[in-house]
Amino acid sequence: MSTQSTERNILASQRYRVFFWAVMAIAVLYSARLAQLQIVQGARFRLKAEAQAIKQVKIEPFRGNIIDRNGRYIVQNAPGFSVSIVPYEFTPEACQLLAEILGVDSSAIMEDVMKAARYNKFAAAKIAVGKDIGYDAIGQIEELRDDLPGVDVVIDPKRLYALDGNAAHLLGYTREVSEWHLRTLGNYYDPGDITGETGLEKAYETQIRGQKGYSFVAVNKNGQRVARFNDGMSDVPAREGFDLYLGLDASLQELGEKLLDGQRGGIVGIDPRNGEMLMFVSKPDFDLRNFTGRTSRAYYNQVYSNPEKPLINRASTPIYPPGSTWKMLMALAGLETGIITRTSTFYCTGAYHYGNRSCKCHGAHGAIAVEHALRVSCNSYFNQLGLKLGIDQFHEYGTMFGFGQKTNADVTEEERGILASRAFMDRRYGKKGWNQYRMVNLGIGQGEIGVTPLQMAVYTAALANGGVIHQPHAVREIYNNVTKRRERLQHYSRRVPIRPEYFEIIRNGMKMVVESGTAVGAKVPNVSVAGKTGTAENPHGRDHSWFVCFAPADSPTIALCVMVENAGFGSQAAAPIAQKLLDLKFNGTWPATVPRDTSWMSAPSRQQPDAPSTSDPVGPFMLPTKPKPVARPSAPIAARP
């Protein structure tokens, strides 16, 4: 073989080896890449391949906390879990299976789903029968996801109450939005959302509700989540609601509820310096704890049908005749108009006669001046004063103190009351159907006059501070978690056009009532109290018991109104309640005969400093990592009857 031929063979062999190893290298690279795609990243790409759409998942915000004047958190939040359903993806078979898991009738689920579908069949909505579910139900839903298209478990915060009582009519409760709410409250709400229904929860709904968040996930053809979209970069975090800081003294509220327990009535305490509500009690009431999470229909029906009407806010909605607690207003009107002076007298024979009618007094007091008339609650004195004052001035001075109109407090439930005027009397009786005897009756707080305990507390606060009426309010500040500041709310104030020296006369008369008059049972150790009892006639049963007061008498920090329905004399029912409340406020004395539950002290507290610099973030709440195993059904489970 020639040298040339040998060289060609050698070159061919070299080219073959180069080509061989080049092909092997390429094969190895392709094999490695294939292994990476199939083995290392196979699950990731499989999920992407299965993903058919991007789904928006709503994240519920936690409602703002509610804190009393001493920094005690009386309303907080806890994570609850609810079922949400996308109507478009939901099937009858899934409905029957979910009904078995939740232990409800499938028709109840379908009713909620159909209601949500009328609003938006492509949006997830919480169902009422799936609220506040337990971990067993969560585990079964997670285990059977493939058989439950359109079904998800979502975090649905619920309220916790650290209070030895209810404060039900002040704090209020939340309920699922109705179809009417969905039409009228704007685009924020979806079916299954909750909104404040009464009390402060309603009054401050836009501040306390927070801002919803949204996460975006890829879903497969069954509507089940398979991956986060854009690694979560497109998610919108939820923002907690603003916290409410109240003027409420939780200890006074607790004691007031216990002292009024078993009776019907209302107690309102106000700081006469600024109008802050220190307490707001209405009895009978209901347990707010049963109105958070999944509210039992049986419990709601029980409360609604209770003959004692616990849903009625007796602190600010029913109207009652004020009885003798009205006499201070009559005295001020008489002094300001010049009808009486501090020393002028009317004569009391034990009754005041007008034509063929008479109005009895508690005794025959003889010639009596205004301060002494308040001390002994002389009806004859104020019968005669009412007659001389006349209907027009009666209405004028009643209006000055806000009667016959709402106080515009932030408790949402309030009535205007009744304040007689000439036009009112003409409408009710005709121009010739009434006479001046009506003024005899109105002079002692009876007849065509109706007030609420809230109105009487505002009136008493004005007597205490020398004639300034502050708008009553429960919320003093709101913590804005965007600006990280506590913002004080603005409320109106106005002065009653009556000379200050006349308020001093009234103050002195009210001090005499407690020191040696009809309310000696309201004396409080180490504190001077000014007050007035009232016993209002009631055509439907026993008289109503009233007591209004303020303390300390010369530098008041609380004005109090206690009203007990059908309890008789104010000195026997209402005044002793006020005495115990004032003793707690000024001496820290809790009555030995009244049981007290302090278990709230063990509840988790989330205190904020006076000038908070950060909000209180709420971390994510995870579903159980090991759900309770259940057998996958071979056929749909029949719904329970």
Helices and strands as residue ranges (DSSP letters): H 3-35, I 36-40, H 42-50, E 53-59, E 66-67, E 73-78, E 81-85, H 92-102, H 106-120, E 125-126, G 128-130, H 135-143, G 145-147, E 151-155, E 158-161, H 168-171, E 174-176, H 179-184, E 194-196, H 199-203, H 205-208, E 213-219, E 225-228, G 229-232, E 243-246, H 250-259, E 265-270, E 277-283, G 288-291, H 297-305, G 323-326, H 327-337, E 346-348, E 351-354, E 357-360, E 366-368, H 370-376, H 379-400, E 418-419, H 422-429, H 437-442, E 449-450, H 453-465, E 468-470, E 475-480, E 485-488, E 493-495, H 500-516, G 520-522, E 530-536, E 544-551, E 558-564, H 574-587, G 599-602
